Amino acid sequence: MKCITATLLTICLLSATRMSAQDRFGEEPSPPSPASKSDIANPFEDPPSGGAGFMGAEGDMGMGMEMMDMDMEMGMGMGSPISSAEQFRRRLKTAIKRIGSAKNQEEKAALLKYTETALQNRYDEMIAGRKQDLERLKKRLQQLENDLQRREAAKDRVVELQMQSAILAAEGLLDINTLQPSSGRQMGMESGYGME
């Protein structure tokens, strides 16, 4: 009889404690949710996002040490900073390692998304750089074309002046060594435009 009474008393105390917790918080405590994408450090950001710091996602010291090593390689600790291409290559290598060692599907999916976004951004930067180079070449080509057109239009006047100089040199009135044809090297040095 005493055993039954003690058991009932224990059940009542547990029920009262459970109801008290529900009254205080309004609902039963929910189990911890899995880490969201914002909690997983982005290996392509500096510093990595997500508030995980050097501990990495889920308190993982491994990710923190990888980021510290990468920062040292990028020149944040000592030495000269590396190029943008080399920096991206090393971050991509870190991302691939983390994808391979992901602890769950949520972490793997987030890392894959980070990597895809980084690759797309990198390609867009490459295209933008090529377009800028092309625009500079177009401007340079236009300058060369304009210079060539001016020289074609001035052909008769230039040849006439050169003939006058040649006649003066033949009459001994002008040093022949000073006669220099107009080569147009100011605008066409690299392209070989002008007279030799």
Phi and psi restraints in degrees (value plus and minus 20) as a CYANA .aco file:
   2 LYS   PHI     -84.0   -44.0
   2 LYS   PSI     -55.7   -15.7
   3 CYS   PHI     -85.4   -45.4
   3 CYS   PSI     -62.2   -22.2
   4 ILE   PHI     -84.9   -44.9
   4 ILE   PSI     -61.6   -21.6
   5 THR   PHI     -82.0   -42.0
   5 THR   PSI     -62.6   -22.6
   6 ALA   PHI     -84.6   -44.6
   6 ALA   PSI     -58.7   -18.7
   7 THR   PHI     -85.5   -45.5
   7 THR   PSI     -64.7   -24.7
   8 LEU   PHI     -82.2   -42.2
   8 LEU   PSI     -59.4   -19.4
   9 LEU   PHI     -83.0   -43.0
   9 LEU   PSI     -61.0   -21.0
  10 THR   PHI     -84.0   -44.0
  10 THR   PSI     -62.6   -22.6
  11 ILE   PHI     -83.3   -43.3
  11 ILE   PSI     -61.4   -21.4
  12 CYS   PHI     -83.4   -43.4
  12 CYS   PSI     -62.0   -22.0
  13 LEU   PHI     -84.0   -44.0
  13 LEU   PSI     -61.8   -21.8
  14 LEU   PHI     -84.3   -44.3
  14 LEU   PSI     -60.3   -20.3
  15 SER   PHI     -85.3   -45.3
  15 SER   PSI     -61.5   -21.5
  16 ALA   PHI     -84.4   -44.4
  16 ALA   PSI     -60.9   -20.9
  17 THR   PHI     -83.7   -43.7
  17 THR   PSI     -61.3   -21.3
  18 ARG   PHI     -84.5   -44.5
  18 ARG   PSI     -63.5   -23.5
  19 MET   PHI     -86.9   -46.9
  19 MET   PSI     -56.4   -16.4
  20 SER   PHI     -83.6   -43.6
  20 SER   PSI     -60.7   -20.7
  21 ALA   PHI     -84.9   -44.9
  21 ALA   PSI     -59.0   -19.0
  22 GLN   PHI     -86.4   -46.4
  22 GLN   PSI     -57.9   -17.9
  23 ASP   PHI     -85.3   -45.3
  23 ASP   PSI     -58.3   -18.3
  24 ARG   PHI     -91.0   -51.0
  24 ARG   PSI     -63.1   -23.1
  25 PHE   PHI    -125.3   -85.3
  25 PHE   PSI     -27.2    12.8
  26 GLY   PHI      63.9   103.9
  26 GLY   PSI     -37.0     3.0
  27 GLU   PHI    -179.8  -139.8
  27 GLU   PSI     147.7   187.7
  28 GLU   PHI     -92.1   -52.1
  28 GLU   PSI     124.3   164.3
  29 PRO   PHI     -80.5   -40.5
  29 PRO   PSI     111.8   151.8
  30 SER   PHI    -111.2   -71.2
  30 SER   PSI     129.7   169.7
  31 PRO   PHI     -85.7   -45.7
  31 PRO   PSI     131.9   171.9
  32 PRO   PHI     -80.4   -40.4
  32 PRO   PSI     115.1   155.1
  33 SER   PHI     -99.7   -59.7
  33 SER   PSI     134.1   174.1
  34 PRO   PHI     -84.9   -44.9
  34 PRO   PSI     137.2   177.2
  35 ALA   PHI     -80.8   -40.8
  35 ALA   PSI     112.3   152.3
  36 SER   PHI    -104.5   -64.5
  36 SER   PSI     152.3   192.3
  37 LYS   PHI     -79.9   -39.9
  37 LYS   PSI     -55.1   -15.1
  38 SER   PHI     -88.7   -48.7
  38 SER   PSI     -38.5     1.5
  39 ASP   PHI    -106.6   -66.6
  39 ASP   PSI     -28.0    12.0
  40 ILE   PHI    -121.3   -81.3
  40 ILE   PSI     101.1   141.1
  41 ALA   PHI     -83.1   -43.1
  41 ALA   PSI     115.7   155.7
  42 ASN   PHI    -105.9   -65.9
  42 ASN   PSI      95.2   135.2
  43 PRO   PHI     -88.2   -48.2
  43 PRO   PSI     -30.7     9.3
  44 PHE   PHI    -118.0   -78.0
  44 PHE   PSI     -19.7    20.3
  45 GLU   PHI    -124.7   -84.7
  45 GLU   PSI     133.0   173.0
  46 ASP   PHI    -160.2  -120.2
  46 ASP   PSI      88.6   128.6
  47 PRO   PHI     -95.3   -55.3
  47 PRO   PSI     141.7   181.7
  48 PRO   PHI     -83.1   -43.1
  48 PRO   PSI     125.3   165.3
  49 SER   PHI    -105.0   -65.0
  49 SER   PSI     151.5   191.5
  50 GLY   PHI      87.8   127.8
  50 GLY   PSI     -29.0    11.0
  51 GLY   PHI      52.6    92.6
  51 GLY   PSI      -9.8    30.2
  52 ALA   PHI    -101.4   -61.4
  52 ALA   PSI     -37.9     2.1
  53 GLY   PHI      43.9    83.9
  53 GLY   PSI    -169.5  -129.5
  54 PHE   PHI     -98.7   -58.7
  54 PHE   PSI     -27.5    12.5
  55 MET   PHI     -97.0   -57.0
  55 MET   PSI     -44.4    -4.4
  56 GLY   PHI      57.8    97.8
  56 GLY   PSI    -196.5  -156.5
  57 ALA   PHI     -88.5   -48.5
  57 ALA   PSI     119.7   159.7
  58 GLU   PHI      37.8    77.8
  58 GLU   PSI      12.6    52.6
  59 GLY   PHI      48.9    88.9
  59 GLY   PSI       6.9    46.9
  60 ASP   PHI    -102.9   -62.9
  60 ASP   PSI      94.3   134.3
  61 MET   PHI     -90.5   -50.5
  61 MET   PSI     -43.4    -3.4
  62 GLY   PHI     -80.5   -40.5
  62 GLY   PSI     -65.3   -25.3
  63 MET   PHI     -84.6   -44.6
  63 MET   PSI     -58.5   -18.5
  64 GLY   PHI     -82.2   -42.2
  64 GLY   PSI     -62.5   -22.5
  65 MET   PHI     -87.2   -47.2
  65 MET   PSI     -57.0   -17.0
  66 GLU   PHI     -81.2   -41.2
  66 GLU   PSI     -62.8   -22.8
  67 MET   PHI     -87.1   -47.1
  67 MET   PSI     -57.8   -17.8
  68 MET   PHI     -84.8   -44.8
  68 MET   PSI     -62.8   -22.8
  69 ASP   PHI     -82.9   -42.9
  69 ASP   PSI     -60.0   -20.0
  70 MET   PHI     -86.8   -46.8
  70 MET   PSI     -58.2   -18.2
  71 ASP   PHI     -82.8   -42.8
  71 ASP   PSI     -59.6   -19.6
  72 MET   PHI     -85.6   -45.6
  72 MET   PSI     -60.1   -20.1
  73 GLU   PHI     -85.0   -45.0
  73 GLU   PSI     -52.0   -12.0
  74 MET   PHI     -99.6   -59.6
  74 MET   PSI     -23.3    16.7
  75 GLY   PHI      72.0   112.0
  75 GLY   PSI      -8.6    31.4
  76 MET   PHI     -96.8   -56.8
  76 MET   PSI     -40.4    -0.4
  77 GLY   PHI    -111.2   -71.2
  77 GLY   PSI     -78.9   -38.9
  78 MET   PHI    -176.7  -136.7
  78 MET   PSI     143.3   183.3
  79 GLY   PHI      65.2   105.2
  79 GLY   PSI    -194.7  -154.7
  80 SER   PHI    -106.3   -66.3
  80 SER   PSI     124.7   164.7
  81 PRO   PHI     -87.2   -47.2
  81 PRO   PSI     126.3   166.3
  82 ILE   PHI    -104.9   -64.9
  82 ILE   PSI     151.1   191.1
  83 SER   PHI     -91.5   -51.5
  83 SER   PSI     142.8   182.8
  84 SER   PHI     -82.9   -42.9
  84 SER   PSI     -59.4   -19.4
  85 ALA   PHI     -85.2   -45.2
  85 ALA   PSI     -62.7   -22.7
  86 GLU   PHI     -87.9   -47.9
  86 GLU   PSI     -58.5   -18.5
  87 GLN   PHI     -80.9   -40.9
  87 GLN   PSI     -64.2   -24.2
  88 PHE   PHI     -85.3   -45.3
  88 PHE   PSI     -60.2   -20.2
  89 ARG   PHI     -80.5   -40.5
  89 ARG   PSI     -61.9   -21.9
  90 ARG   PHI     -90.2   -50.2
  90 ARG   PSI     -57.7   -17.7
  91 ARG   PHI     -87.6   -47.6
  91 ARG   PSI     -56.8   -16.8
  92 LEU   PHI     -84.3   -44.3
  92 LEU   PSI     -59.4   -19.4
  93 LYS   PHI     -82.2   -42.2
  93 LYS   PSI     -62.2   -22.2
  94 THR   PHI     -83.2   -43.2
  94 THR   PSI     -62.2   -22.2
  95 ALA   PHI     -82.3   -42.3
  95 ALA   PSI     -61.9   -21.9
  96 ILE   PHI     -83.8   -43.8
  96 ILE   PSI     -60.6   -20.6
  97 LYS   PHI     -82.2   -42.2
  97 LYS   PSI     -62.8   -22.8
  98 ARG   PHI     -88.8   -48.8
  98 ARG   PSI     -54.7   -14.7
  99 ILE   PHI     -83.1   -43.1
  99 ILE   PSI     -62.0   -22.0
 100 GLY   PHI     -87.3   -47.3
 100 GLY   PSI     -46.6    -6.6
 101 SER   PHI    -128.9   -88.9
 101 SER   PSI      -2.2    37.8
 102 ALA   PHI     -79.0   -39.0
 102 ALA   PSI     120.9   160.9
 103 LYS   PHI    -104.9   -64.9
 103 LYS   PSI     -39.8     0.2
 104 ASN   PHI    -174.8  -134.8
 104 ASN   PSI     152.5   192.5
 105 GLN   PHI     -87.5   -47.5
 105 GLN   PSI     -53.5   -13.5
 106 GLU   PHI     -83.0   -43.0
 106 GLU   PSI     -65.4   -25.4
 107 GLU   PHI     -85.5   -45.5
 107 GLU   PSI     -62.3   -22.3
 108 LYS   PHI     -82.9   -42.9
 108 LYS   PSI     -63.6   -23.6
 109 ALA   PHI     -83.3   -43.3
 109 ALA   PSI     -60.8   -20.8
 110 ALA   PHI     -84.3   -44.3
 110 ALA   PSI     -63.4   -23.4
 111 LEU   PHI     -86.4   -46.4
 111 LEU   PSI     -58.2   -18.2
 112 LEU   PHI     -83.4   -43.4
 112 LEU   PSI     -59.7   -19.7
 113 LYS   PHI     -86.9   -46.9
 113 LYS   PSI     -63.0   -23.0
 114 TYR   PHI     -77.5   -37.5
 114 TYR   PSI     -64.4   -24.4
 115 THR   PHI     -86.4   -46.4
 115 THR   PSI     -63.6   -23.6
 116 GLU   PHI     -81.6   -41.6
 116 GLU   PSI     -64.2   -24.2
 117 THR   PHI     -82.7   -42.7
 117 THR   PSI     -62.3   -22.3
 118 ALA   PHI     -84.4   -44.4
 118 ALA   PSI     -61.4   -21.4
 119 LEU   PHI     -85.9   -45.9
 119 LEU   PSI     -59.7   -19.7
 120 GLN   PHI     -84.1   -44.1
 120 GLN   PSI     -64.6   -24.6
 121 ASN   PHI     -83.3   -43.3
 121 ASN   PSI     -60.4   -20.4
 122 ARG   PHI     -82.9   -42.9
 122 ARG   PSI     -61.3   -21.3
 123 TYR   PHI     -86.7   -46.7
 123 TYR   PSI     -60.0   -20.0
 124 ASP   PHI     -82.1   -42.1
 124 ASP   PSI     -59.0   -19.0
 125 GLU   PHI     -83.8   -43.8
 125 GLU   PSI     -59.9   -19.9
 126 MET   PHI     -83.0   -43.0
 126 MET   PSI     -64.9   -24.9
 127 ILE   PHI     -82.9   -42.9
 127 ILE   PSI     -62.6   -22.6
 128 ALA   PHI     -82.4   -42.4
 128 ALA   PSI     -60.6   -20.6
 129 GLY   PHI     -84.7   -44.7
 129 GLY   PSI     -60.6   -20.6
 130 ARG   PHI     -84.9   -44.9
 130 ARG   PSI     -57.7   -17.7
 131 LYS   PHI     -84.6   -44.6
 131 LYS   PSI     -60.0   -20.0
 132 GLN   PHI     -84.0   -44.0
 132 GLN   PSI     -62.2   -22.2
 133 ASP   PHI     -81.2   -41.2
 133 ASP   PSI     -61.5   -21.5
 134 LEU   PHI     -84.4   -44.4
 134 LEU   PSI     -59.7   -19.7
 135 GLU   PHI     -84.4   -44.4
 135 GLU   PSI     -59.8   -19.8
 136 ARG   PHI     -84.1   -44.1
 136 ARG   PSI     -60.1   -20.1
 137 LEU   PHI     -85.9   -45.9
 137 LEU   PSI     -58.6   -18.6
 138 LYS   PHI     -82.7   -42.7
 138 LYS   PSI     -63.3   -23.3
 139 LYS   PHI     -83.7   -43.7
 139 LYS   PSI     -61.8   -21.8
 140 ARG   PHI     -84.5   -44.5
 140 ARG   PSI     -62.4   -22.4
 141 LEU   PHI     -83.7   -43.7
 141 LEU   PSI     -58.7   -18.7
 142 GLN   PHI     -84.2   -44.2
 142 GLN   PSI     -59.0   -19.0
 143 GLN   PHI     -83.3   -43.3
 143 GLN   PSI     -62.5   -22.5
 144 LEU   PHI     -85.7   -45.7
 144 LEU   PSI     -60.0   -20.0
 145 GLU   PHI     -84.6   -44.6
 145 GLU   PSI     -62.0   -22.0
 146 ASN   PHI     -82.8   -42.8
 146 ASN   PSI     -61.3   -21.3
 147 ASP   PHI     -85.2   -45.2
 147 ASP   PSI     -60.5   -20.5
 148 LEU   PHI     -85.2   -45.2
 148 LEU   PSI     -59.3   -19.3
 149 GLN   PHI     -84.2   -44.2
 149 GLN   PSI     -60.5   -20.5
 150 ARG   PHI     -82.5   -42.5
 150 ARG   PSI     -60.4   -20.4
 151 ARG   PHI     -91.1   -51.1
 151 ARG   PSI     -55.9   -15.9
 152 GLU   PHI     -84.6   -44.6
 152 GLU   PSI     -60.5   -20.5
 153 ALA   PHI     -88.6   -48.6
 153 ALA   PSI     -49.1    -9.1
 154 ALA   PHI    -116.0   -76.0
 154 ALA   PSI      -9.7    30.3
 155 LYS   PHI     -74.8   -34.8
 155 LYS   PSI     -71.4   -31.4
 156 ASP   PHI     -81.5   -41.5
 156 ASP   PSI     -64.0   -24.0
 157 ARG   PHI     -85.6   -45.6
 157 ARG   PSI     -60.7   -20.7
 158 VAL   PHI     -86.7   -46.7
 158 VAL   PSI     -65.0   -25.0
 159 VAL   PHI     -83.7   -43.7
 159 VAL   PSI     -59.0   -19.0
 160 GLU   PHI     -81.4   -41.4
 160 GLU   PSI     -64.5   -24.5
 161 LEU   PHI     -84.2   -44.2
 161 LEU   PSI     -58.8   -18.8
 162 GLN   PHI     -86.9   -46.9
 162 GLN   PSI     -56.6   -16.6
 163 MET   PHI     -84.8   -44.8
 163 MET   PSI     -61.6   -21.6
 164 GLN   PHI     -81.1   -41.1
 164 GLN   PSI     -60.9   -20.9
 165 SER   PHI     -85.8   -45.8
 165 SER   PSI     -59.5   -19.5
 166 ALA   PHI     -84.4   -44.4
 166 ALA   PSI     -60.6   -20.6
 167 ILE   PHI     -84.2   -44.2
 167 ILE   PSI     -63.2   -23.2
 168 LEU   PHI     -82.2   -42.2
 168 LEU   PSI     -58.8   -18.8
 169 ALA   PHI     -86.7   -46.7
 169 ALA   PSI     -58.8   -18.8
 170 ALA   PHI     -84.9   -44.9
 170 ALA   PSI     -51.2   -11.2
 171 GLU   PHI    -105.9   -65.9
 171 GLU   PSI     -16.1    23.9
 172 GLY   PHI      57.7    97.7
 172 GLY   PSI      -7.7    32.3
 173 LEU   PHI    -114.2   -74.2
 173 LEU   PSI     -25.3    14.7
 174 LEU   PHI    -166.1  -126.1
 174 LEU   PSI     113.7   153.7
 175 ASP   PHI     -87.1   -47.1
 175 ASP   PSI     103.0   143.0
 176 ILE   PHI     -84.0   -44.0
 176 ILE   PSI     -46.1    -6.1
 177 ASN   PHI     -90.0   -50.0
 177 ASN   PSI     -35.4     4.6
 178 THR   PHI    -109.3   -69.3
 178 THR   PSI     -26.6    13.4
 179 LEU   PHI     -94.7   -54.7
 179 LEU   PSI     101.0   141.0
 180 GLN   PHI    -151.5  -111.5
 180 GLN   PSI     102.5   142.5
 181 PRO   PHI     -89.5   -49.5
 181 PRO   PSI     134.5   174.5
 182 SER   PHI     -95.8   -55.8
 182 SER   PSI      92.4   132.4
 183 SER   PHI    -114.4   -74.4
 183 SER   PSI     -38.1     1.9
 184 GLY   PHI      47.9    87.9
 184 GLY   PSI      10.7    50.7
 185 ARG   PHI     -90.3   -50.3
 185 ARG   PSI     -36.4     3.6
 186 GLN   PHI     -81.4   -41.4
 186 GLN   PSI     -57.9   -17.9
 187 MET   PHI    -126.6   -86.6
 187 MET   PSI     -43.7    -3.7
 188 GLY   PHI    -140.9  -100.9
 188 GLY   PSI       8.7    48.7
 189 MET   PHI     -80.6   -40.6
 189 MET   PSI     -67.7   -27.7
 190 GLU   PHI     -95.2   -55.2
 190 GLU   PSI     -47.5    -7.5
 191 SER   PHI    -115.2   -75.2
 191 SER   PSI     -27.9    12.1
 192 GLY   PHI      60.4   100.4
 192 GLY   PSI      -1.1    38.9
 193 TYR   PHI     -95.0   -55.0
 193 TYR   PSI     135.7   175.7
 194 GLY   PHI      87.5   127.5
 194 GLY   PSI    -195.5  -155.5
 195 MET   PHI    -123.0   -83.0
 195 MET   PSI     127.2   167.2
